[in-house]
Amino acid sequence: MINFVGGLNDVLPALRARLQPLAALLPRPLRFLAVGGLGLASNIALFSITWMLGIPALLAGLLALVAATFLTWRLNRAFTFDRSGRPQGEEAMRYVLVTAAAQGTSYAVFASLVLTVLASRPQAAIVAGAAVGALISYNGHRLFAFAPRHPGADVADSTSNSSGFVRP
């Protein structure tokens, strides 16, 4: 396992360097949606695996959500948003705060719709909640979690560009 992790640490920078130019072709909101799709897929997969292994659903859901949140933070940090200039721990906490607000809102929208007008179509309530949550999440991450440490730094910083990537 240690060799795998060490090897993975060697591969990731090269992989990121190859993927960033491709991702830069997409507008930032589409990159955000792609990362969110990967996060959702990992959440569902991890939940399903842990639940099938006998872990209670609520605990399996929590573990999967934590892992998916970590994954999306790292991917959004690498491919969607400019560096904030904050220490990673501070940035991670800001990311968690925005994500908690977005997911809480998503669930509230889902619950209110599934208990009223969309009782016969719960999947539609999930989609509606996810859409509202995605809007809150994108704007919260853009304006708070990954916001530059100093106002105007993203404009004045010559190392960033409009693609959302930091130039080497």
Secondary structure, 3 states (H helix, E strand, C coil): CHHHHHHHHHHHHHHHHHHHHHHCCCCHHHHHHHHHHHHHHHHHHHHHHHHHCCCCHHHHHHHHHHHHHHHHHHHHHHHHCCCCCCCHHHHHHHHHHHHHHHHHHHHHHHHHHHCCCCCCCHHHHHHHHHHHHHHHHHHHHHHHHCCCCCCCHHHHCCCECCCCCECC
